[in-house]
Amino acid sequence: MSLATRLRFQEARAQIGVGLGDFGFRYLRSKRQAKKVTGEWTQVVAFQTSYRNTAADIRLWVWYWVDSDQARRWRHQHGAVGDSGLVFHCALGYLGDPATFIDWNVAEDFGPVVQDVVDRVRSGAGRVSDVIMDVPAFLDRVSDSDLTFFNPGQVVELLAAHGCTDQIGAYLRRLSGGLHSTGTVRTDGAAVLAAARRFLAGQARTNHAGLDLADALSRAGCAHLLAGPLPGERPA
């Protein structure tokens, strides 16, 4: 990547950082991120580009995630590997309607790109963060199309870390019905549950989402919830 394209990318993300400042984000130039801290919650908008950029095509990829200090402490206390507080992560475009991966070209006038990214953070990321940060009401408020982009294990640990283990069974029943997004990504909930059951029974490890779910259920003391079929569960 040439110096000119690198500077162009830096300028575009800096302008997005300025726009996000109106919504409480602080732009961190060295980390290629904008962050917003609200109590225990940290929202991150991260910028990435391609080393194959040309003068006419400078790619901008944007990711969004949410960390919880409470989830980080809970995982540490319950023997999770690493020190992660991550409870949600996806490409920003998936929070639109339709949900789809989007990358932007900032080689030309990037004013419209800046506005589009800022608007998507305000609407899509704002919508998701609102339901995440109200954990007791999370399952009642989150839509199926948004829940599609949550890692099942992270949902379980989000609920457990905030004292909502009584809702984990309801989440598993919802997962068993299958979660289908309005766009290009979907989660086959029945397959995730089946993989978790196989792992808990000491069988082959075949599905990363299922492994994450099984590990999270074990840490939360709720592995017994997968001992039998869930009401209304469809076969894998």
C-alpha positions in Angstrom: 0.0 0.0 0.0 1.5 3.3 -1.1 1.9 6.3 1.2 -0.9 8.2 -0.7 -3.5 5.4 -0.2 -2.5 5.0 3.4 -3.0 8.7 4.1 -6.3 8.6 2.3 -7.5 5.7 4.5 -6.3 7.5 7.6 -8.2 10.7 6.6 -11.4 8.8 6.0 -11.4 7.0 9.3 -10.5 10.2 11.1 -13.5 11.9 9.6 -15.7 9.0 10.7 -14.2 9.3 14.1 -15.3 13.0 14.2 -18.8 12.0 13.2 -19.0 9.3 15.8 -17.9 11.9 18.4 -21.4 13.3 18.3 -22.6 10.0 19.7 -20.1 9.7 22.6 -17.3 7.8 20.8 -13.7 8.7 21.2 -11.4 8.2 18.1 -8.1 6.4 18.8 -5.9 7.0 15.8 -3.2 4.5 16.7 -5.6 1.7 17.3 -7.8 2.4 14.2 -10.8 2.4 16.5 -13.5 4.6 18.0 -14.6 3.6 21.5 -17.5 4.5 23.7 -17.6 3.5 27.4 -20.9 3.5 29.3 -20.5 2.0 32.8 -19.3 -1.6 32.4 -19.9 -1.6 28.6 -17.4 -0.7 25.9 -18.5 -0.3 22.3 -15.8 -0.4 19.6 -16.0 0.6 16.0 -12.8 -0.7 14.3 -11.5 0.2 10.8 -9.6 -2.1 8.5 -8.2 -1.8 4.9 -6.5 -3.9 2.3 -2.8 -4.0 1.4 -3.9 -4.4 -2.2 -5.3 -0.9 -2.4 -4.8 1.2 -5.5 -5.2 4.9 -6.2 -8.7 4.2 -7.6 -9.8 1.6 -5.0 -9.1 2.1 -1.3 -11.1 -0.4 0.7 -12.7 0.4 4.1 -14.0 -2.4 6.3 -15.8 -1.6 9.5 -16.4 -3.9 12.5 -18.5 -3.4 15.6 -18.3 -5.1 19.0 -19.3 -4.8 22.6 -17.3 -5.8 25.7 -18.7 -6.2 29.2 -16.5 -5.8 32.3 -19.0 -8.0 34.2 -18.7 -10.8 31.6 -14.9 -10.5 31.8 -14.9 -10.9 35.6 -17.4 -13.8 35.4 -15.3 -15.7 32.9 -12.2 -15.2 34.9 -14.0 -16.5 38.1 -15.3 -19.5 36.2 -12.1 -20.6 34.6 -12.6 -19.4 31.0 -9.4 -19.3 28.8 -8.2 -15.7 28.1 -9.4 -12.4 29.5 -12.2 -11.5 27.1 -15.3 -9.4 27.9 -16.7 -9.8 24.3 -20.4 -10.3 24.2 -21.1 -9.2 20.6 -19.1 -8.9 17.3 -20.0 -8.5 13.7 -19.3 -6.5 10.5 -21.2 -3.2 10.6 -23.2 -4.0 7.5 -24.9 -6.9 9.1 -26.8 -4.5 11.4 -28.5 -2.9 8.4 -31.7 -4.0 6.5 -31.0 -6.1 4.7 -28.2 -7.6 6.7 -25.2 -7.9 4.4 -21.4 -7.5 4.4 -20.5 -4.0 3.2 -17.1 -2.5 2.3 -16.6 1.0 1.1 -14.3 2.7 -1.4 -12.8 5.9 0.0 -10.6 6.7 -3.0 -12.9 9.5 -4.3 -15.1 11.8 -2.3 -15.6 10.0 0.9 -18.1 12.4 2.5 -21.1 10.0 1.6 -19.1 7.1 3.0 -18.4 8.9 6.3 -22.1 9.7 6.6 -23.2 6.2 5.8 -20.9 4.6 8.4 -21.9 7.1 11.1 -25.6 6.5 10.3 -25.2 2.7 10.5 -23.4 3.0 13.9 -26.1 5.3 15.1 -29.0 3.1 14.0 -27.8 -0.5 13.8 -25.1 -0.5 16.5 -27.3 1.7 18.7 -30.2 -0.7 18.4 -28.0 -3.7 19.4 -26.2 -2.0 22.2 -29.6 -0.9 23.7 -30.8 -4.5 24.1 -27.4 -5.8 25.2 -27.1 -3.3 28.0 -30.5 -4.2 29.5 -29.7 -7.8 30.2 -32.8 -8.8 32.2 -34.9 -7.7 29.3 -32.5 -8.9 26.6 -34.4 -11.9 25.3 -37.7 -10.1 25.2 -36.3 -7.1 23.2 -33.7 -8.6 20.8 -35.1 -9.5 17.4 -34.4 -12.9 15.7 -32.5 -11.1 12.9 -30.2 -9.4 15.3 -29.8 -12.5 17.6 -28.5 -14.3 14.5 -25.2 -12.4 14.8 -24.6 -13.3 18.5 -22.3 -16.2 19.3 -24.5 -18.7 21.3 -21.9 -19.2 24.0 -21.6 -15.4 24.5 -25.3 -15.1 24.9 -25.2 -17.8 27.7 -22.3 -16.1 29.4 -23.9 -12.6 29.1 -27.0 -13.9 30.8 -25.1 -15.9 33.5 -22.7 -13.0 34.2 -25.6 -10.7 35.0 -27.5 -13.2 37.2 -30.0 -14.2 34.5 -29.3 -17.9 34.4 -33.1 -18.6 34.6 -33.4 -17.2 31.1 -30.8 -19.5 29.6 -33.4 -22.3 29.0 -35.6 -19.8 27.2 -32.7 -18.8 25.0 -32.0 -22.4 24.1 -35.6 -23.0 23.2 -35.5 -20.0 20.9 -32.2 -21.2 19.4 -33.7 -24.6 18.7 -36.3 -23.0 16.5 -33.6 -21.8 14.2 -32.5 -18.2 13.8 -32.6 -16.7 10.2 -31.3 -13.3 9.4 -32.9 -10.9 6.9 -29.6 -11.0 4.9 -26.7 -13.2 3.9 -25.9 -14.9 7.3 -28.0 -17.3 9.2 -27.6 -19.6 12.2 -28.9 -23.1 12.2 -29.8 -23.3 15.9 -30.7 -27.0 15.8 -27.2 -27.9 14.5 -25.5 -25.8 17.1 -27.5 -27.5 19.9 -26.7 -31.0 18.4 -23.0 -30.2 18.3 -23.1 -29.0 21.9 -24.8 -32.2 23.0 -22.2 -34.4 21.1 -19.4 -32.5 22.9 -21.0 -32.8 26.3 -21.4 -36.6 25.7 -17.7 -36.9 24.9 -18.2 -37.3 21.2 -16.5 -35.7 18.2 -15.9 -32.0 18.1 -17.4 -30.8 14.8 -19.0 -27.4 15.3 -17.2 -24.3 16.8 -20.5 -22.6 17.7 -21.6 -25.8 19.4 -18.3 -26.1 21.3 -18.6 -22.5 22.5 -22.1 -23.1 23.6 -21.2 -26.3 25.5 -18.3 -24.7 27.3 -20.5 -21.7 28.3 -23.2 -23.9 29.6 -20.7 -25.9 31.6 -19.3 -22.7 33.1 -22.8 -21.5 34.0 -23.7 -24.8 35.6 -26.5 -25.3 33.0 -25.2 -28.2 30.9 -28.2 -30.2 32.2 -30.5 -28.1 30.0 -29.3 -30.1 27.0 -29.8 -33.5 28.6 -33.1 -33.9 26.7 -34.9 -32.3 23.8 -36.2 -28.8 24.3 -39.9 -28.1 23.8 -40.6 -27.6 20.1 -37.0 -28.5 19.1 -36.6 -29.5 15.5 -34.2 -32.4 14.7 -30.7 -31.4 13.5 
